[in-house]
């Protein structure tokens, strides 16, 4: 498990890097800013999905038949100021 604090700004900011060993990811918006997020550094406030203040995004492997999990990086951006985002990444152990 890895944890980090990320200051998301008005420029596309990496929340988490690509990781093929990832099995779960938690993104927690601890700020008063809406964070717009997506899977590319070209993210904008017009194209990103929203993570409202106080909201948490959980992406978890469910053990289904395809045994697949979202492994690409995630990026965030805000319209003004800076957002405090916490990231927890769970990885496969062998």
C-alpha positions as YAML, in Angstrom:
chain: A
units: angstrom
residues:
- id: 1
  name: UNK
  ca: [0.00, 0.00, 0.00]
- id: 2
  name: UNK
  ca: [1.24, 3.48, -0.85]
- id: 3
  name: UNK
  ca: [-0.22, 6.78, 0.31]
- id: 4
  name: UNK
  ca: [0.43, 10.30, -0.90]
- id: 5
  name: UNK
  ca: [-0.86, 13.85, -0.65]
- id: 6
  name: UNK
  ca: [-1.21, 15.69, -3.95]
- id: 7
  name: UNK
  ca: [-1.76, 19.42, -4.46]
- id: 8
  name: UNK
  ca: [-3.92, 19.68, -7.56]
- id: 9
  name: UNK
  ca: [-3.61, 23.00, -9.39]
- id: 10
  name: UNK
  ca: [-5.04, 24.72, -12.46]
- id: 11
  name: UNK
  ca: [-2.52, 22.77, -14.57]
- id: 12
  name: UNK
  ca: [-3.04, 19.05, -15.12]
- id: 13
  name: UNK
  ca: [-1.54, 17.34, -12.07]
- id: 14
  name: UNK
  ca: [-0.63, 13.65, -11.83]
- id: 15
  name: UNK
  ca: [-2.62, 11.96, -9.05]
- id: 16
  name: UNK
  ca: [-1.14, 8.50, -9.55]
- id: 17
  name: UNK
  ca: [1.18, 6.93, -12.12]
- id: 18
  name: UNK
  ca: [0.41, 3.92, -14.28]
- id: 19
  name: UNK
  ca: [0.80, 0.71, -12.28]
- id: 20
  name: UNK
  ca: [0.02, -2.77, -13.59]
- id: 21
  name: UNK
  ca: [0.24, -4.24, -10.07]
- id: 22
  name: UNK
  ca: [-2.59, -2.02, -8.72]
- id: 23
  name: UNK
  ca: [-5.66, -3.77, -7.34]
- id: 24
  name: UNK
  ca: [-7.43, -0.83, -5.65]
- id: 25
  name: UNK
  ca: [-7.22, 2.93, -5.58]
- id: 26
  name: UNK
  ca: [-8.79, 5.54, -3.31]
- id: 27
  name: UNK
  ca: [-8.81, 9.23, -4.27]
- id: 28
  name: UNK
  ca: [-10.06, 11.51, -1.46]
- id: 29
  name: UNK
  ca: [-10.81, 15.19, -2.13]
- id: 30
  name: UNK
  ca: [-10.12, 16.92, 1.19]
- id: 31
  name: UNK
  ca: [-10.41, 20.44, -0.19]
- id: 32
  name: UNK
  ca: [-13.16, 22.98, -0.81]
- id: 33
  name: UNK
  ca: [-12.42, 22.78, -4.56]
- id: 34
  name: UNK
  ca: [-14.08, 20.53, -7.13]
- id: 35
  name: UNK
  ca: [-11.43, 18.32, -8.71]
- id: 36
  name: UNK
  ca: [-11.89, 17.24, -12.32]
- id: 37
  name: UNK
  ca: [-10.16, 13.93, -13.05]
- id: 38
  name: UNK
  ca: [-9.36, 11.67, -15.96]
- id: 39
  name: UNK
  ca: [-6.78, 9.27, -17.35]
- id: 40
  name: UNK
  ca: [-4.69, 11.66, -19.47]
- id: 41
  name: UNK
  ca: [-2.47, 14.68, -18.92]
- id: 42
  name: UNK
  ca: [-4.70, 16.54, -21.39]
- id: 43
  name: UNK
  ca: [-7.49, 16.67, -18.78]
- id: 44
  name: UNK
  ca: [-9.45, 19.93, -18.57]
- id: 45
  name: UNK
  ca: [-12.23, 21.17, -16.34]
- id: 46
  name: UNK
  ca: [-14.54, 20.75, -19.34]
- id: 47
  name: UNK
  ca: [-13.59, 17.12, -20.04]
- id: 48
  name: UNK
  ca: [-12.95, 15.61, -16.61]
- id: 49
  name: UNK
  ca: [-15.26, 13.72, -14.30]
- id: 50
  name: UNK
  ca: [-15.98, 15.57, -11.06]
- id: 51
  name: UNK
  ca: [-14.90, 14.81, -7.53]
- id: 52
  name: UNK
  ca: [-16.72, 17.28, -5.32]
- id: 53
  name: UNK
  ca: [-15.33, 18.63, -2.03]
- id: 54
  name: UNK
  ca: [-15.33, 15.87, 0.59]
- id: 55
  name: UNK
  ca: [-16.05, 13.12, -1.94]
- id: 56
  name: UNK
  ca: [-14.05, 9.92, -2.27]
- id: 57
  name: UNK
  ca: [-13.51, 7.87, -5.40]
- id: 58
  name: UNK
  ca: [-12.87, 4.16, -4.85]
- id: 59
  name: UNK
  ca: [-11.73, 1.97, -7.75]
- id: 60
  name: UNK
  ca: [-11.44, -1.62, -6.56]
- id: 61
  name: UNK
  ca: [-10.83, -4.98, -8.16]
- id: 62
  name: UNK
  ca: [-13.92, -7.16, -7.69]
- id: 63
  name: UNK
  ca: [-12.43, -10.59, -8.49]
- id: 64
  name: UNK
  ca: [-14.65, -11.05, -11.53]
- id: 65
  name: UNK
  ca: [-14.08, -13.43, -14.41]
- id: 66
  name: UNK
  ca: [-11.82, -11.07, -16.38]
- id: 67
  name: UNK
  ca: [-9.48, -10.28, -13.46]
- id: 68
  name: UNK
  ca: [-8.78, -6.79, -14.75]
- id: 69
  name: UNK
  ca: [-8.22, -3.51, -12.95]
- id: 70
  name: UNK
  ca: [-7.73, 0.06, -14.10]
- id: 71
  name: UNK
  ca: [-3.93, 0.39, -14.27]
- id: 72
  name: UNK
  ca: [-3.35, 3.66, -16.11]
- id: 73
  name: UNK
  ca: [-2.41, 6.91, -14.42]
- id: 74
  name: UNK
  ca: [-4.94, 9.45, -13.20]
- id: 75
  name: UNK
  ca: [-4.72, 13.21, -13.52]
- id: 76
  name: UNK
  ca: [-6.61, 16.05, -11.85]
- id: 77
  name: UNK
  ca: [-7.19, 19.76, -12.37]
- id: 78
  name: UNK
  ca: [-9.13, 22.56, -10.62]
- id: 79
  name: UNK
  ca: [-10.65, 25.79, -11.98]
- id: 80
  name: UNK
  ca: [-8.87, 28.02, -9.43]
- id: 81
  name: UNK
  ca: [-6.61, 27.70, -6.42]
- id: 82
  name: UNK
  ca: [-5.28, 24.38, -5.17]
- id: 83
  name: UNK
  ca: [-7.02, 21.21, -4.01]
- id: 84
  name: UNK
  ca: [-5.69, 18.88, -1.32]
- id: 85
  name: UNK
  ca: [-6.15, 15.31, -2.58]
- id: 86
  name: UNK
  ca: [-5.09, 12.14, -0.78]
- id: 87
  name: UNK
  ca: [-4.31, 8.98, -2.71]
- id: 88
  name: UNK
  ca: [-4.13, 5.42, -1.39]
- id: 89
  name: UNK
  ca: [-2.97, 2.74, -3.83]
- id: 90
  name: UNK
  ca: [-3.15, -0.97, -3.08]
- id: 91
  name: UNK
  ca: [-0.92, -3.27, -5.10]
- id: 92
  name: UNK
  ca: [-0.78, -6.99, -5.69]
- id: 93
  name: UNK
  ca: [1.68, -8.88, -3.49]
- id: 94
  name: UNK
  ca: [3.09, -12.21, -4.55]
...
